[in-house]
Amino acid sequence: LGCPAGAGSLTAALNPSDSRDVVGHVQEASLQDVDNAIQCALSAGPIWQATPPAERAAILERAADLMEAEIQPLMGLLVREAGKTFANAIAEVREAVDFLRYYAVQARNDFTNDSHRPLGPVVCISPWNFPLAIFSGQVAAALAAGNPVLAKPAEQTPLIAAQAVRLLLEAGIPEGVLQLLPGRGETVGAGLVGDERVKGVMFTGSTEVARLLQRNVAGRLDSQGRPIPLIAETGGQNAMIVDSSALTEQVVIDVVSSAFDSAGQRCSALRVLCLQEDSADRVIEMLKGAMAENRLGNPERLSVDIGPVIDAEAKAGIEKHIQAMRDKGRTVYQVAIADSAELKRGTYVMPTLIELESFDELQREIFGPVLHVVRYKRKELDQLLAQINASGYGLTLGVHTRIDETIAKVVDTVNAGNVYVNRNIVGAVVCRAVHAGECPAQTARRCARKTSRRRPADASTAGGTGTAGHRL
């Protein structure tokens, strides 16, 4: 979608809940398409830059209205292409609408063409776990600031991205200002990010890929000697700390929703549950009972609580980790209500609880319905907080306690973007909660420059995307 493209290869988009269901086909972009698209963006850029911010805002608001009007087909596509439950699908459409309206307000209130200049062509690389919401948020932010956008959706979910682009074009985005370039990251993504004509990159995905992108753009300067901005939201080894004063029933409800909703495929999902030894057995027993009540299966049925993971590669990686934990002698518990024949047709992973000996056993994020449990003594809380901070992640963290001093210690000590007290750790809302994390360096978070500013922010990766939050 956008400027004319060549005749690339067609790839089938399959339903992760049932591989027999071909949701649609996508024509992947070629490297020639990438070159043509960047040139097209350069040609269209001055028109969009000259468009008054209030008019850009009005277009984004029209796109939000159109998206709301098509909420049912968009939900259906999210269920089939991304394996979302209907509850998750409707929440995602609402979040995408929120992003469009949020950045419309920012453009109208905070931008003037006299004092702000767009960067130029901006590449937006979005993930498959929120293929409409994060895609729309990235694109809306760059468009609001006056930049032409080259959008590269996740390989697994190009169809929902195409619908978002269609609605934005229908709302009034000029030809060439927004272009969709589906394809593999190693070819299309690398071709876009590596092109010297690109003046900004927005990325949501793994920490490893973000570091590759950082190395790619590091040292590149624009025509005025300023670094090329990279805005990256990456993974999170998100923890929840539960002491013996916490209400067990509330803890279990919040743990199940934080760890297993969306099949654990949220960047804010709970990965490590830290239980004070005094109450750990009681919490684990009740948690296992709650897990046994969850229904795993095709999310086209409203009775299903947990759907599939996104594809066979993701399933294999998660199951490899689970087996490695078994081989180490760790206690592994898996349970759900499920139809075995149905599970064979899709990429399902049984909700899993693994008891670890130490927080340090986890060296990377496991992106799926896997919850790790670590026990700690009350006197070891400081050591536990140090281990959490040393894990290199800091997207979200939760604490369940009825002791004010414990809340203060955790909030003051832990390095995390969002800290939640006595609730689940998912569900940050656009403009209400900053969806951000800890990182060694600052992030270039602007998609526009003030003309009076001479020293730009450094280009680097971070655990967040700036001022707007996500329901992730």
C-alpha positions as CSV (number, residue, x, y, z in Angstrom):
1,L,0.0,0.0,0.0
2,G,1.3,3.4,-0.9
3,C,3.3,4.2,-4.0
4,P,3.4,1.5,-6.8
5,A,5.3,-1.6,-6.1
6,G,6.7,-4.5,-8.1
7,A,5.3,-8.0,-8.4
8,G,6.8,-9.6,-5.3
9,S,6.2,-13.2,-4.1
10,L,3.0,-14.1,-2.4
11,T,3.0,-15.5,1.1
12,A,0.1,-17.1,2.9
13,A,-0.9,-15.7,6.3
14,L,-2.0,-18.7,8.5
15,N,-4.2,-18.7,11.5
16,P,-2.0,-19.8,14.5
17,S,-5.1,-21.4,16.1
18,D,-5.6,-23.7,13.1
19,S,-3.0,-24.0,10.4
20,R,-5.6,-25.2,7.9
21,D,-7.1,-21.7,7.9
22,V,-5.4,-19.4,5.3
23,V,-6.4,-15.9,6.5
24,G,-5.1,-14.2,3.4
25,H,-2.0,-13.6,1.2
26,V,0.6,-10.9,1.3
27,Q,2.9,-9.7,-1.4
28,E,6.3,-9.2,0.1
29,A,8.3,-6.1,-0.8
30,S,11.6,-6.5,-2.7
31,L,14.7,-4.5,-2.2
32,Q,13.8,-2.6,-5.3
33,D,10.4,-1.8,-3.7
34,V,12.3,-0.5,-0.6
35,D,14.4,1.8,-2.8
36,N,11.4,3.1,-4.7
37,A,9.4,3.6,-1.5
38,I,12.1,5.7,0.2
39,Q,12.4,7.9,-3.0
40,C,8.6,8.2,-3.0
41,A,8.7,9.2,0.7
42,L,11.3,11.9,0.0
43,S,9.2,13.3,-2.8
44,A,6.0,13.4,-0.7
45,G,7.7,14.6,2.5
46,P,7.6,18.4,1.7
47,I,3.8,18.2,1.1
48,W,3.2,16.6,4.5
49,Q,5.7,18.9,6.3
50,A,3.9,21.9,4.9
51,T,0.5,20.6,6.1
52,P,-0.6,22.6,9.2
53,P,-0.4,20.5,12.4
54,A,-4.1,21.0,13.0
55,E,-4.9,19.5,9.6
56,R,-2.6,16.5,10.4
57,A,-4.4,16.1,13.7
58,A,-7.8,16.2,11.9
59,I,-6.7,13.4,9.6
60,L,-5.6,11.2,12.5
61,E,-8.9,11.8,14.2
62,R,-10.8,10.8,11.0
63,A,-8.7,7.6,10.9
64,A,-9.7,6.9,14.5
65,D,-13.4,7.4,13.6
66,L,-13.0,5.0,10.7
67,M,-11.3,2.5,12.9
68,E,-14.1,2.6,15.4
69,A,-16.6,2.1,12.7
70,E,-14.9,-1.0,11.5
71,I,-14.2,-2.5,15.0
72,Q,-16.0,-5.8,14.2
73,P,-14.0,-6.8,11.1
74,L,-10.8,-5.6,12.7
75,M,-11.5,-7.7,15.8
76,G,-12.2,-10.7,13.6
77,L,-8.9,-10.3,11.8
78,L,-7.0,-10.0,15.1
79,V,-8.6,-13.2,16.3
80,R,-7.7,-15.1,13.1
81,E,-4.3,-13.6,12.1
82,A,-2.9,-12.9,15.6
83,G,-4.6,-15.6,17.7
84,K,-6.3,-13.0,20.0
85,T,-9.2,-13.8,22.2
86,F,-12.2,-11.5,21.6
87,A,-11.6,-9.7,24.8
88,N,-8.0,-8.9,23.8
89,A,-9.1,-8.0,20.2
90,I,-11.6,-5.4,21.3
91,A,-9.1,-3.9,23.8
92,E,-6.5,-3.7,21.0
93,V,-8.8,-1.8,18.6
94,R,-9.6,0.6,21.3
95,E,-6.0,1.1,22.1
96,A,-5.2,1.8,18.4
97,V,-8.0,4.4,18.4
98,D,-6.6,5.9,21.6
99,F,-3.1,6.2,20.0
100,L,-4.6,8.0,16.9
101,R,-6.5,10.5,19.1
102,Y,-3.6,10.9,21.5
103,Y,-1.1,11.9,18.8
104,A,-3.7,14.1,17.1
105,V,-3.9,16.1,20.4
106,Q,-0.1,16.3,20.6
107,A,0.1,17.6,17.0
108,R,-2.6,20.2,17.6
109,N,-1.4,21.4,21.0
110,D,2.4,21.1,20.8
111,F,3.6,21.5,17.2
112,T,3.9,24.5,15.0
113,N,5.6,24.4,11.6
114,D,7.5,27.6,12.5
115,S,9.3,26.0,15.5
116,H,9.3,22.3,14.6
117,R,10.8,20.4,11.7
118,P,10.2,16.8,10.9
119,L,13.2,14.4,10.7
120,G,12.4,13.1,7.2
121,P,11.6,9.5,6.2
122,V,10.9,7.4,9.4
123,V,10.9,3.6,9.4
124,C,8.4,2.0,11.8
125,I,9.0,-1.7,12.6
126,S,6.2,-3.1,14.6
127,P,5.7,-6.4,16.4
128,W,3.2,-9.3,16.0
129,N,1.9,-9.3,19.6
130,F,0.1,-6.0,19.2
131,P,-0.1,-5.7,15.4
132,L,-2.8,-3.0,15.3
133,A,-2.2,-1.0,18.5
134,I,1.6,-0.6,18.4
135,F,1.6,-0.3,14.6
136,S,-0.9,2.5,14.8
137,G,0.9,4.2,17.7
138,Q,4.3,4.2,15.9
139,V,2.8,5.4,12.6
140,A,0.6,8.1,14.2
141,A,3.5,9.5,16.2
142,A,5.7,9.9,13.2
143,L,2.9,11.3,11.0
144,A,1.8,13.8,13.7
145,A,5.3,15.2,13.7
146,G,5.2,15.7,9.9
147,N,7.3,12.8,8.8
148,P,6.7,10.5,5.8
149,V,6.5,6.9,7.1
150,L,7.8,3.6,5.8
151,A,5.9,0.9,7.9
152,K,7.4,-2.6,8.1
153,P,4.9,-4.8,10.0
154,A,5.8,-8.1,11.6
155,E,6.1,-11.0,9.2
156,Q,3.4,-12.9,11.0
157,T,0.7,-10.2,11.0
158,P,0.8,-8.1,7.8
159,L,-2.9,-8.2,7.0
160,I,-4.0,-6.3,10.1
161,A,-1.3,-3.7,9.3
162,A,-2.6,-3.4,5.8
163,Q,-6.1,-2.6,7.1
164,A,-4.7,0.1,9.4
165,V,-2.8,1.7,6.5
166,R,-6.0,1.5,4.3
167,L,-7.9,3.5,6.9
168,L,-5.2,6.1,7.3
169,L,-5.1,6.6,3.6
170,E,-8.9,6.8,3.4
171,A,-8.8,9.4,6.2
172,G,-6.6,11.7,4.1
173,I,-2.9,10.8,4.4
174,P,-1.5,11.8,1.0
175,E,0.0,9.3,-1.4
176,G,3.6,8.5,-0.6
177,V,3.4,9.9,2.9
178,L,2.5,6.4,4.4
179,Q,3.7,3.2,2.7
180,L,3.5,-0.4,3.8
181,L,6.4,-2.7,3.1
182,P,5.7,-6.2,4.3
183,G,8.5,-8.8,4.3
184,R,11.3,-10.3,6.4
185,G,13.4,-8.3,8.8
186,E,16.6,-9.7,7.3
187,T,15.8,-8.2,3.9
188,V,13.1,-5.5,4.0
189,G,13.8,-4.4,7.5
190,A,17.6,-4.3,7.0
191,G,17.2,-2.6,3.7
192,L,15.1,0.2,5.2
193,V,17.2,0.8,8.3
194,G,20.5,0.6,6.5
195,D,19.5,3.3,3.9
196,E,21.2,6.6,4.4
197,R,18.1,8.4,3.3
198,V,16.2,7.2,6.4
199,K,16.3,9.8,9.1
200,G,14.6,8.0,12.0
201,V,13.8,4.4,13.2
202,M,11.0,3.2,15.6
203,F,11.2,-0.4,16.7
204,T,9.3,-2.7,19.1
205,G,10.6,-6.2,19.5
206,S,13.4,-8.2,21.0
207,T,16.4,-6.7,22.8
208,E,18.8,-8.6,20.5
209,V,17.3,-7.1,17.3
210,A,17.2,-3.6,18.9
211,R,21.0,-3.8,19.5
212,L,21.5,-4.8,15.9
213,L,19.5,-1.7,14.8
214,Q,21.5,0.4,17.2
215,R,24.8,-0.7,15.7
216,N,23.4,0.0,12.3
217,V,22.4,3.6,12.9
218,A,25.2,4.4,15.4
219,G,27.5,7.0,13.9
220,R,25.1,8.0,11.1
221,L,24.4,11.7,11.0
222,D,21.9,13.8,9.2
223,S,22.8,16.7,6.9
224,Q,23.3,18.9,9.9
225,G,25.5,16.6,11.8
226,R,22.9,15.2,14.2
227,P,22.6,11.5,15.1
228,I,19.8,9.5,13.5
229,P,17.2,8.8,16.3
230,L,16.4,5.2,17.2
231,I,13.3,4.7,19.5
232,A,13.2,1.1,20.7
233,E,10.9,-0.7,23.0
234,T,12.3,-4.1,23.9
235,G,11.7,-7.0,26.3
236,G,11.2,-7.3,30.0
237,Q,12.1,-9.8,32.7
238,N,9.1,-8.6,34.6
239,A,8.7,-9.7,38.3
240,M,6.1,-9.6,41.0
241,I,7.1,-9.6,44.7
242,V,4.6,-11.1,47.1
243,D,5.1,-11.1,50.9
244,S,3.3,-13.0,53.6
245,S,0.9,-10.1,54.3
246,A,-0.6,-10.1,50.9
247,L,-4.2,-11.4,50.3
248,T,-3.7,-14.7,48.6
249,E,-6.9,-14.7,46.5
250,Q,-6.1,-11.2,45.1
251,V,-2.5,-12.3,44.3
252,V,-3.7,-15.4,42.4
253,I,-6.2,-13.4,40.3
254,D,-3.5,-10.9,39.4
255,V,-0.8,-13.5,38.7
256,V,-3.0,-15.5,36.3
257,S,-4.0,-12.4,34.3
258,S,-0.4,-11.0,34.3
259,A,1.3,-14.3,33.3
260,F,-1.2,-16.1,31.1
261,D,-3.5,-13.6,29.4
262,S,-2.6,-13.2,25.7
263,A,-0.8,-16.5,26.1
264,G,1.9,-14.5,27.9
265,Q,2.7,-12.6,24.7
266,R,2.9,-9.1,26.2
267,C,6.1,-7.2,26.8
268,S,4.7,-6.4,30.3
269,A,3.7,-9.9,31.1
270,L,4.7,-11.5,34.4
271,R,7.8,-13.8,34.0
272,V,9.0,-14.3,37.6
273,L,6.8,-14.6,40.7
274,C,8.8,-14.0,43.9
275,L,7.1,-15.5,46.9
276,Q,8.0,-15.0,50.6
277,E,8.7,-18.5,51.9
278,D,6.2,-18.2,54.8
279,S,3.2,-18.1,52.4
280,A,4.7,-19.6,49.2
281,D,3.1,-23.1,49.5
282,R,-0.4,-21.6,50.0
283,V,-0.1,-19.3,47.1
284,I,1.3,-22.0,44.8
285,E,-1.5,-24.4,45.7
286,M,-4.2,-21.9,45.0
287,L,-2.4,-20.7,41.8
288,K,-2.3,-24.3,40.4
289,G,-6.0,-24.6,41.1
290,A,-6.7,-21.3,39.2
291,M,-4.6,-22.5,36.3
292,A,-6.6,-25.7,36.0
293,E,-9.7,-23.6,35.4
294,N,-8.3,-21.9,32.3
295,R,-9.5,-23.1,28.9
296,L,-6.8,-23.3,26.2
297,G,-7.9,-23.4,22.5
298,N,-9.2,-21.6,19.5
299,P,-10.1,-18.1,20.6
300,E,-12.9,-17.9,18.0
301,R,-14.9,-19.5,20.9
302,L,-15.9,-17.1,23.6
303,S,-15.3,-19.7,26.3
304,V,-11.6,-19.8,25.6
305,D,-9.3,-18.0,28.0
306,I,-5.9,-18.6,26.4
307,G,-5.1,-18.8,22.7
308,P,-2.1,-20.0,20.7
309,V,1.4,-18.6,20.6
310,I,2.1,-16.8,17.3
311,D,3.8,-19.5,15.3
312,A,5.7,-22.8,15.3
313,E,9.1,-21.1,15.9
314,A,7.8,-19.4,19.0
315,K,6.2,-22.7,20.2
316,A,9.5,-24.6,19.7
317,G,11.5,-22.0,21.5
318,I,9.2,-22.0,24.6
319,E,9.0,-25.8,24.7
320,K,12.8,-26.0,24.5
321,H,13.1,-23.8,27.5
322,I,10.6,-25.9,29.5
323,Q,12.4,-29.1,28.6
324,A,15.7,-27.5,29.7
325,M,14.2,-26.7,33.1
326,R,13.0,-30.3,33.4
327,D,16.5,-31.5,32.5
328,K,17.9,-29.4,35.3
329,G,15.5,-31.0,37.8
330,R,13.2,-28.1,38.2
331,T,9.6,-28.7,39.2
332,V,7.4,-28.1,36.1
333,Y,3.6,-27.9,36.3
334,Q,1.4,-27.7,33.3
335,V,-2.4,-27.7,33.2
336,A,-5.4,-26.3,31.3
337,I,-8.8,-27.4,30.0
338,A,-8.1,-28.3,26.4
339,D,-9.2,-30.5,23.5
340,S,-6.1,-32.5,22.4
341,A,-7.2,-32.7,18.8
342,E,-7.7,-29.0,18.6
343,L,-4.3,-28.4,20.1
344,K,-2.6,-30.4,17.3
345,R,-4.0,-28.0,14.7
346,G,-2.5,-24.9,16.1
347,T,0.6,-23.6,17.9
348,Y,-0.5,-24.0,21.5
349,V,1.6,-24.1,24.6
350,M,0.1,-25.3,27.9
351,P,0.2,-22.7,30.7
352,T,3.3,-23.6,32.6
353,L,4.6,-23.0,36.2
354,I,8.3,-23.6,36.9
355,E,9.9,-23.4,40.3
356,L,13.4,-22.1,40.2
357,E,16.2,-22.1,42.9
358,S,17.3,-18.6,42.1
359,F,16.2,-15.5,40.1
360,D,19.6,-15.7,38.5
361,E,18.8,-18.9,36.7
362,L,16.9,-16.9,34.0
363,Q,19.2,-15.4,31.4
364,R,16.6,-14.3,28.9
365,E,12.9,-13.5,28.6
366,I,10.6,-16.4,27.7
367,F,7.9,-14.8,25.6
368,G,4.9,-17.1,26.3
369,P,2.6,-18.6,28.9
370,V,5.4,-19.6,31.3
371,L,5.6,-18.4,34.9
372,H,8.7,-18.9,37.0
373,V,8.5,-19.0,40.8
374,V,11.3,-18.0,43.1
375,R,11.0,-18.3,46.9
376,Y,12.8,-15.7,49.2
377,K,13.2,-15.1,52.9
378,R,11.9,-11.8,54.3
379,K,15.5,-10.8,55.3
380,E,16.6,-11.4,51.7
381,L,14.3,-8.8,50.1
382,D,17.2,-6.4,49.5
383,Q,19.2,-9.1,47.8
384,L,16.2,-10.0,45.7
385,L,15.7,-6.4,44.6
386,A,19.4,-6.3,43.6
387,Q,19.0,-9.4,41.5
388,I,15.9,-8.0,39.7
389,N,17.8,-4.8,39.0
390,A,20.8,-6.7,37.7
391,S,18.7,-8.8,35.3
392,G,19.0,-6.0,32.7
393,Y,15.3,-5.4,32.3
394,G,13.0,-3.0,33.8
395,L,9.7,-2.7,31.9
396,T,7.1,-3.5,34.7
397,L,7.2,-4.8,38.2
398,G,4.5,-5.6,40.8
399,V,4.4,-5.8,44.6
400,H,1.7,-7.4,46.7
401,T,1.8,-6.4,50.4
402,R,-0.1,-4.7,53.1
403,I,3.0,-3.2,54.7
404,D,3.6,0.4,53.7
405,E,7.3,0.2,54.4
406,T,7.7,-2.7,51.9
407,I,5.9,-0.7,49.2
408,A,8.2,2.2,49.8
409,K,11.3,0.1,49.7
410,V,10.3,-1.6,46.4
411,V,9.2,1.5,44.7
412,D,12.3,3.4,45.8
413,T,14.8,0.6,44.9
414,V,13.6,-1.1,41.8
415,N,14.5,0.1,38.3
416,A,11.4,-0.3,36.3
417,G,9.2,1.9,34.1
418,N,5.9,1.0,35.7
419,V,5.6,-0.3,39.3
420,Y,2.2,-1.7,40.2
421,V,1.0,-2.1,43.8
422,N,-1.6,-4.7,44.8
423,R,-2.9,-5.3,41.2
424,N,-1.9,-7.0,38.0
425,I,1.1,-5.7,36.0
426,V,-0.5,-5.5,32.5
427,G,-2.8,-2.9,31.0
428,A,-0.9,0.4,30.8
429,V,-3.2,2.9,29.1
430,V,-2.3,5.4,26.4
431,C,-1.3,8.7,27.9
432,R,-2.1,7.5,31.4
433,A,0.9,5.3,32.1
434,V,4.3,5.7,30.6
435,H,5.2,2.3,29.1
436,A,9.0,2.5,29.6
437,G,11.9,0.7,31.2
438,E,15.4,1.0,32.3
439,C,18.4,1.1,29.9
440,P,22.1,2.1,30.0
441,A,21.5,5.3,27.9
442,Q,19.0,7.9,27.0
443,T,16.7,7.4,24.1
444,A,16.0,9.8,21.2
445,R,12.3,10.0,21.7
446,R,11.3,12.8,19.3
447,C,10.0,12.4,15.8
448,A,10.5,16.2,15.3
449,R,13.2,18.7,16.1
450,K,12.8,22.2,17.5
451,T,14.6,24.5,15.2
452,S,16.2,26.3,18.1
453,R,17.7,23.2,19.6
454,R,21.4,22.5,18.7
455,R,22.3,19.5,20.7
456,P,20.2,16.4,19.9
457,A,19.6,13.5,22.2
458,D,21.8,10.4,21.7
459,A,20.4,7.5,19.5
460,S,20.2,4.4,21.6
461,T,17.8,1.7,22.7
462,A,15.5,1.7,25.7
463,G,12.7,-0.2,27.2
464,G,10.0,2.3,26.2
465,T,8.6,4.4,23.5
466,G,8.3,7.8,25.2
467,T,5.4,9.7,26.4
468,A,2.5,7.5,25.4
469,G,1.7,4.2,27.1
470,H,0.4,0.9,25.8
471,R,-2.2,-1.5,27.0
472,L,0.4,-4.2,26.9
